Each structure stands twice: as structure tokens, then as C-alpha cells.
């Protein structure tokens, strides 16, 4: 059985089309109008082993916030729909991912209870590009994703001074943890409640 989902989401601020295949090969096709964000979503798909297609058009002339947050919401909903009742999944996963001088710790639980602990400091500079990417949007993305997916996610920056490296280690860490957590190892829902 394929663990996949696809959806479209349109508001006055954004128009988004997303498709996710959990048991994919890491093939991605990303276009949000934010090149650095595209690069990070590519990391999520490739390092998670998920086939991921994201098309987003947003009011970037105002700010990137709406696009980043709404992609997080839509992506979280698709992941939640793709893993269904979570029967047989590992559920828990954690990793520390380095990228040169940066190291980021990620701990997650497919709990059904949305909670984000985000403890990452940046040197303060934006990621240059056209348009530039504000590092503060990373927390907004993960908060939207966590809330829509219904997972518990802790992201803690252990060290680093290059903003790009810190953010990329974050996306790679979440990708690898999600990959481990959604891996099917049995037949039961991994909870004493019988549901997640």
C-alpha cells in the first residue's frame, strides 16, 4: 500500500500544491519563489527518502512569511495523511546532524500531539539571494508543520556560526528523523492507547 498524499491549498495570500510519497527514493521537484527555501525542502525530501513535489505562489512582494508558513501547513497535512493511522511505524527518532562547524539535534515523536521546542540561535544575517531568506522563518515553518502534522518536535542547535549551515543541518536532521520514525517495523500502533 502506498503511503502518499496530495493536496492543494489556496488562500488570499498563497496558492500551494503538494504531493508526498513516504516510501519514495528522495526525488524532489520544488518551486516556491524562494530559492534558499527550495534548497531546504529539497534536503527534506532527499535525506528523508521522500518523493516530494511542492509548487507555491505567494505574496512575496509583501514578505516571505505567508509562503513559508503556508507551505509548512500544507506539507504537515500531507505527511499526516500519508502515514495514516501510523500502524507499525517506529514512532520515535532522534539524531544529531553536523554540517561543517554546525551541529543540530533533532528529537521527534509521531505522537498526535503537536508540540515544538525550538532552540536555535543564528548569527543574525539573512541568507543572501533573490529574494533574501530571513532565518526567523525557519521556526515559523517548523511550527506550522508540527501543528498540521500532529507531531512532537524538538530542535536544538548545539553549535555553529554559519547561518546557512545551521539551517541546513536542521532540515537534514528532521528529514533523517522523520525517515526513521515513519519506518514500518510491525503491525500494531506503537501506543498503549492503541491510537496515535
Secondary structure, DSSP 4 states (H G I P E B T S, - for coil): ---EEEEEEE-SSEEEEEEEETTS---EEEE-S-HHHHHHHHHHHHHHT-EEEEEEEE-TTT-SHHHHHHHHHHHHHHHHHHHTT-EEE--EEEEEEEETTEEEEEEEE--SS-EEEEE----SPPBPSSS-B-THHHHHHHHHHHHHHT-EEEEEEEE-S-HHHHHHHHHHHHHHHHHHHT-EEEEEESSTTS--
